[in-house]
C-alpha cells in the first residue's frame, strides 16, 4: 500500500483535485504578499487581509481533499466554478487567453475529477456491494458513522 493511501482514504482523483484546488489558494496568498510589499492604497491592510483570508479558505479546502475529508468537496467545486468564470473573463473580454484558458482548464479538470465514479462513491461512503442509491438512502458517510456507533454500543 502506498504512503498516500495510508494518509488519505480518498481516491487518487480526489487527491489530484486537492492539488489543483491548492493552486488558486497559493495564487491568492502571492497576490496578498505582492500587495503588502508594493501596494500604495489607503486600505492596504483590508486588501491584504481579504486575499489572505480568501486564500486560506481555498487552501483549507485543498487540504481537506488531500486528507480525505468529504466536507471539502462542495466548497472545492464552488472554487472550480469560480475559476471557470475567471478564466472565461480573462480569455474573453480581457483578451488574455494565455492566462484564461489554463485557468478554465484547471476548473474543468477539478470538476471532472470530483464527479468521477470513485470520487462519488467516496463522498457517499458507498460500500463495494451497494449502489449509489442504496448508499444515499442509508445516509452515506453519516449513515456509516451511525452504524459504527450503534455497533459499539451493542
C-alpha positions in Angstrom: 0.0 0.0 0.0 1.3 3.4 -1.0 2.1 6.0 1.6 -0.5 8.4 0.1 -3.2 5.7 0.6 -2.3 5.3 4.3 -2.5 9.0 4.9 -5.7 9.7 3.0 -8.7 7.4 2.5 -9.7 9.4 -0.6 -9.3 8.0 -4.1 -6.5 9.3 -6.2 -8.8 11.5 -8.3 -9.8 13.4 -5.1 -6.2 13.9 -4.1 -5.4 15.3 -7.6 -8.3 17.6 -7.3 -7.0 18.8 -4.0 -3.6 19.6 -5.5 -5.3 21.6 -8.3 -7.5 23.4 -5.8 -4.4 24.5 -3.9 -3.1 26.4 -6.9 -5.7 29.3 -6.7 -5.2 29.4 -2.9 -1.5 29.8 -3.3 -2.1 32.4 -6.0 -4.3 34.5 -3.6 -1.6 34.3 -1.0 1.0 35.5 -3.5 -1.3 38.4 -4.5 -1.6 39.3 -0.8 2.2 39.3 -0.4 2.8 41.4 -3.6 0.2 43.9 -2.4 1.7 44.0 1.1 5.1 45.0 -0.3 4.2 47.1 -3.3 0.7 48.4 -2.6 0.0 52.1 -2.0 -3.7 52.0 -1.3 -5.2 53.7 1.7 -7.0 50.5 2.6 -3.9 48.3 2.1 -4.4 46.3 5.3 -8.0 45.5 4.3 -7.0 44.4 0.8 -4.1 42.2 2.0 -6.4 40.7 4.8 -9.1 39.9 2.2 -6.7 38.0 0.0 -5.1 36.2 2.9 -8.5 35.1 4.3 -9.7 34.0 0.9 -6.5 32.2 0.1 -6.5 30.4 3.5 -10.1 29.3 2.9 -9.2 27.8 -0.5 -6.1 26.2 0.9 -8.2 24.7 3.7 -10.5 23.1 1.1 -7.5 21.8 -0.8 -6.0 20.3 2.4 -9.4 18.7 3.2 -9.5 17.0 -0.2 -5.8 15.9 0.2 -6.6 14.4 3.6 -9.8 12.7 2.5 -12.4 14.9 4.2 -15.7 14.8 2.5 -16.7 18.3 3.7 -14.1 19.8 1.3 -15.8 18.5 -1.9 -18.6 21.1 -2.2 -16.5 24.2 -1.5 -13.8 22.9 -3.9 -16.5 22.6 -6.6 -17.5 26.2 -5.9 -13.9 27.3 -6.3 -13.6 25.3 -9.6 -16.8 27.0 -10.9 -15.3 30.4 -9.9 -12.1 29.5 -11.7 -14.0 28.8 -14.9 -15.7 32.2 -14.7 -12.4 34.0 -14.0 -10.8 32.1 -16.9 -13.6 32.9 -19.2 -13.4 36.6 -18.3 -9.6 36.6 -18.8 -9.8 34.8 -22.1 -12.8 36.7 -23.5 -13.5 40.3 -22.5 -9.9 40.9 -21.2 -8.3 39.3 -24.2 -5.8 37.4 -22.1 -6.3 33.9 -23.5 -2.8 32.9 -22.3 -4.0 33.2 -18.7 -7.7 32.5 -19.1 -7.6 29.2 -20.9 -5.3 27.4 -18.4 -7.4 28.7 -15.6 -10.6 27.4 -17.2 -9.0 24.1 -17.9 -7.9 23.8 -14.2 -11.5 24.5 -13.1 -13.0 21.9 -15.5 -10.4 19.3 -14.5 -11.3 19.7 -10.8 -15.0 19.3 -11.6 -14.4 16.2 -13.7 -12.2 14.6 -11.0 -14.7 15.3 -8.3 -17.6 13.8 -10.3 -15.9 10.6 -11.4 -17.3 7.3 -10.1 -14.7 6.7 -7.5 -15.0 10.2 -6.1 -18.8 10.0 -5.9 -18.5 6.6 -4.1 -16.0 8.1 -1.6 -18.3 11.1 -1.0 -21.3 8.8 -0.4 -19.4 6.4 1.8 -20.5 3.7 -0.7 -19.7 0.1 0.1 -18.3 -2.1 -2.6 -21.5 -4.2 -2.7 -24.1 -1.4 -2.9 -25.4 1.1 -5.5 -25.2 4.9 -5.2 -28.9 5.0 -4.4 -28.6 2.5 -1.6 -25.7 4.4 -0.1 -27.7 7.7 -0.3 -30.7 6.0 1.3 -28.5 4.7 4.1 -27.2 8.2 4.7 -23.8 8.0 3.1 -20.9 8.6 5.4 -23.0 9.9 8.2 -25.1 6.7 8.0 -22.0 4.6 8.1 -20.8 6.5 11.2 -24.2 6.0 12.9 -24.0 2.2 12.1 -20.5 2.1 13.6 -21.7 3.9 16.8 -24.7 1.5 17.1 -22.3 -1.4 16.8 -20.0 -0.1 19.5 -22.9 0.4 21.9 -24.3 -3.1 21.4 
